Amino acid sequence: MIMPMTCANDDVLQVLRGINDPELGINIVDLGLVYRINRTPHRIDVAITLTTPSCPLGEMILEEARYALEQRFPVGPPIHVELTWEPLWMPERMTEAARRLLG
C-alpha cells in the first residue's frame, strides 16, 4: 500500500528530488518511485520502488538516497531506505513534468 506523503516530509522529498534515475535522467520523486516517507523523532523510513525489477542500478539508487538523507540530516534519527515492489510501479505515478520529459 502506498502511504501519503505529508507536508511535514517536504525536506525529505526535497533531498530525494536530487536523486536521478541514471538511465532516464529524471529524479525519483517525479518518476513516482518514492512510495512512503515515515518520519518520527526516532527514525526516518523511506520506501522506494524501481520502474522494473530487472533494473541493474537499483542498489545504487537506494544507496544514493540513503547517503543524501544522511548528509542532509547528520545529527538526526537513523535513516532506513528500503526497496519495495508492492504495488508495482506504473507510469501513471509520474508527475506531468516527468511525462513531458519522456515524451
Order of alpha helices (4+ residues) and beta strands (2+ residues): alpha-beta-beta-beta-beta-alpha-beta-alpha
